[in-house]
Amino acid sequence: MPTRYICTQCGQEYDSQTEDGFCTNQPDCEYGSGWLKEITVTTEMPQSQETAVPEPEQTPAEPPSIDFKNEIGFCILMMDGSLSMGDEAFPSTDYPGDKYKLVAMNAAGGIWSLRNMTHSESAYIALCVFAGSSKLVWIKSVREIIEEFRDKPAFADELVRILKEETPEQKLTNIREALELSYGLYKDYLSGDLAGFGGPSDFQPIMHSLVRTEESGEESFISVPNGRVLIYTDGEHNVTSAVTNPFEREDQSVVLSAYIGEEDSFGIRQMKKIANVCPKHSPGQGFFLINSPERIHTLKGLFRMASGASGFCPACLTKEQSTPEEPSPQDNALKEPSESTAKME
């Protein structure tokens, strides 16, 4: 029987899978927020409106157990829940939603696309919200997220609720405190014990060896944890204490930053300053500007890349998005170390 694909949100059908597995029926599908599900077409049925029959849900095979080292990857999502995020996302366009919905929809899409990774039980995400101060909401594995929520839209709805209802001091924006909470989580991840934050303990961070190109052009091997911090805002730091970035103390920063707003906003300079310098594409930084509906796919890809800890900058994202989702780059990031990703001795 022939195979087709159908968007789980708007019902648009496709003869073949799209590059990233998401719907391209814009703007009817809210700029591609629906993902494609494989269906089979029963040719024996009379031609009617109901010729496509979804395949029965398959129970995924139990993945191999984690080895004795119990290695995990870790992503810290530091999400701006300030009141301004309730404004229209792109007021000069017909984009149908506010910024709460924009980030929730794309965060859910990015994380949901990791559902088929080999070791989803060993990829952890710390969901944090911030405005005038910061708050850790929970730490869950990708597998736990997929099992807890029935589908991507339900997860997106929960993210909107969290942003609106659980963000502290929503009238302010405190980038400094958001970075400090992120750094505390990151250091505990490196120490192998997140129990103080309600997360797992007795584990080791996955480590990868990669080549870093210095500004001088010289190359060196470095060992980088399979962890990332993604922080975004639509405003600027507006409390009395100045922004300091504790990740500057690390040999390699893992901070990805994004700004949602106009291209000449002052907050852009703040977010660029805290972004990492990519070890693979120096002097490129891990900063992303989301200032139009056309960049929504960038936002979705950024959440996916950060959650899978698979890149550092826009050039990394471009490469990641050009790779078929199965097997995904994040999948490789959570497999047992190979010759190219083995830990440095």
N, C-alpha and C positions, 0 to 999 in steps of 0.2 A: 504494500500500500504506500502511496506517495506521502512524503513528509512535508508539512508546512509549519509555519510558526505564527502564533497569535499573540497580540499584546494583551497582557493581563489587565490593563487599565481601560483602553479605549476599544479593544476588539479588532483593531486593524490586523489584517493577515499579510504574511510575507512568504515568498517562495523559498527564501534562504535566510539564514541567521545574519543579523547585522554585525558590524565589526565589534561592538562592545556588548551585544546582547540586549540592547535597549531599543525601544520604539523611536522611530524618527518621524512620526506623524505629528508634525508641529503646525500650528499651536494646539490642535485639538487634544493632544495627549500631554498638555501642560509642559511643552518643550522637552518631550522625551522622557518623562518620569516613569513610564510603564516598561516592564521588561518582557522579553519574548519567551513564550512557552511552546515547546514542541508539541505538535498534534499530528495525527494521521488522518488522512482523508479516505473514507470508505467509498470506493468507486462503484460498488454494487448498489448503493442507495440511489433512489431517484434524485434528479436535480431539484433541490429545494433550498430554502434558506438555512437548513440545518444539514449541510453536507460534511462539515468538519466535526469530528468527534474527539474530544480530548483523550489522551492516553490515560489509563489508570495510574494513579499515584504509585510510584515505586518506593518501597522502603529502602533507604540507602544502606549499603553494606556497612557493617561496623568497621571503622578504620582501625589500623593496627594500634596497639597500645603504645603510649609514649615510652621511650627507653628509660633505663634506670636513672639516667641523668636528669630526667624531668625538665627538659628545656622548654622555655616559653618565649613567645614574642609579646610585645606590649605596645599599645597605643594610648596616648592620653588625648582625648578630645576636650579642648577647653572652649566652650561655646558661649558666645555673647548672648545674654538674655535680657539686655537692657531694654527699656521701654521703646527706644527708637527702632528696635527691631520689629515693632508692630506696624511700622510705616510701610507704604507700598515699596516693593523691591525695586522696581524700575519705573518711576512715575511718568517718564516721558514716552513709555511704550504701553502696549496693551497686555503686558504680562499679568496673569490673573492671580495675584497673591501677594502677601506681605513677606517680609524677610524672615519671620519665624517659619512660615511655611516653606520658603525657599530652601533654607538650610536643613530643615527637618527632612524634607522630601529627598534632598540630595545626600544627606548623611545616611538615611535609611537605605537609599539605593546603592550607595557605595559599600556599606557594610553587608547588605543582603547579597551582593555579587560575590562575596567570599564564602557563601554557604557550602560550596563543593570543594573547598580546600581540603587537602589530605588530613591535616591535624587541626580542625577547627576548634577542638577542645583545648588546644594549647596556644591559641591566639587570643590574648586578653585585651579588653578595651576598658579604660577608665573614663566614664562620662562625667564631665564637670561642667558647671555653669558659673558664669561670673558677670558682675556689673560693678557695683561699688565694693564688693568683696567677692570671694570665691567659695565654691562649695563642691565637694565630691558627692555625686549622686549615687553611683554604684560602680563596681568593677565586675564585669561578666566576660565569659569567653564568647567567641562568635557562636559556638554551638549553643550555648545557653540562650543567647539572644534569639537565634532562629527557632529554638524549641519553645521559648516563652511566648513569642508573638506569632499569630496565625499567618501573617503575611507582611509584606513590606509596607503597605498603607497603614496597617494597624501600628506598626513600629513608628512610622512617621508621625502619626497622631499622638503617640505617647511622648515623642520628643517635643512636639509643640506644647503639650501640657506641661512638661517639665520646664521648658524655657519660660513659659508664662507664669507658672505657679511656684517654682522652686528657686528661681534666681534671686539672690539677696541684693538689697539696696539697688533697685532697678533704675533709679534716676542718675546714677553715676557710672563711670567706667574706670576700673582700676587694673591697668595692664600689669603693674608691678606685682600685685598680690596674685594675679592669675599665673604669672611666671613662677612665683615662689611656691605655690601649691603644686604646679606641674613638676618643679625641680625636686620637691620632697618625694613625690610619687616615683619619679624617675630614679632617684638615688636608692630608694627602697627596692625598686625593680633590679637595679644592678647588684644589690646586696643579697638578692634571692629571697626576700621576705616582705610581702605586702600585707601581712596580717594586721598591722597597725592601721591600715586603711580598709580593712574588711575584705582583703583579697587573698590569693593563695600564698602559701609559704613553702619552704624547703624545695626550691627550684633553682635552676640556673638560667640566666639570660642567654638566648641564642646569640652567638657571636659570628660575625662574618669578616673575612679578610678581603680587602679591596685595595686597589691602587689609587692613591690620591695624587693629583697633579698640583704642584705648587705654582704660585704666580711666576716664579722664575722658570717654570717649565720642567723642573726636576720632578721625578716621580718617587713615591715612597709607599711601602705597604703599611696599612693601618688595620687595626681590629676594631670593628664598630658593632655595638649592640643592636639587636633586631628590635629596636624601640624607636618610636617617633612621638613628637608632641605637635599637635595641630591646634593653633589658636587663631581665631578670626574675630573681627569686630567691624562695626559700621560707623564707629566714632573715633574718639581719641582719648587718651589718658587725661582725666580731668580732676584728679585729686591732688592734694598738696605734695605728697612724696613723689620724687622723681622716679622715672622708670629705670630699673636696674635689671640686668639680665644674668641670672646665675649660671646659665648654660655657657656663658663665655669662659667659665672655669674649666670646662671640659676640653679635651684635645680635639673632639669633633662634636659640634653642636648638632642636635637632632630636631631643632625647632623649625617647623613649617608654619608660615604665617599667611593670612589672607585678609584682604580688605574688601568690603562690600560697599560700594559707593562711587562717587564721582572721581574722575582721574586727577583732579587738582586738590583733593582733600588733604589737610594737614596730617590726618591720621595715617596716611600712606607712608610718610617718612618714618613714623614711629614703628610701624609694622615691618618695614624693610630693614630697619636697624636691628631688630631682634631675630631676623631670619638667619638660618645657617648659610654658610658658604659651602656649596656642594663639593664634596671631595672628588666626584667624577667629572664635574663640568665647571670647575673653578675658572673665573671668579663669579660664575652664576650663583644666585641666591635662591633659597627656598621661599620666595614670596610670590603671591598670586593675587592679581587684581580682578575682581568680579564686578564689572560696571555695565553689563548689558546682558539681555537674555541669551545672546549668542555664546556667552561664556559660562552658561549653566552646566554644560557638559564638563567644563574644566573643574567646576566645583564638585560635581559628582565624582569625577576621577580623582580629585584630590583627597576626598574622604576615603575612597577605596585604597589609594596608594598609601595614605597614612595609616589606615587600619591594618593593612597588610605589611607595613614597614618595608616597602619595596623601593623607595626612592627619596630624593632630597630636594628636587628643583623642577621647574617646568620642562627642562630637557628630559629628565627622568620620566616625567609624566607622559610626555609625547611617546617615548619608547614603550612605556607600560601599556598605553592605550592602543598601540599598534600590534600588541600581542594577543592572540586568541584567549578568551576567558578560561578555557579548559584545555590543558592545565594552566592555571593562572600564575603570574609572577609571584603572587603572595603564597601560592601553594608551594613553590620552590623555596620560598623563604622559611617555610616551616617544616621542610623535610629534613631528614638526617643530613649532616654536612657532607658535601661531595668534595671532590678535589679542588673545585673552584671556590667553594665556600667554607672550607675547613677552617677550624679555629687555629689561630697562630699559637704555636707552642711557646 
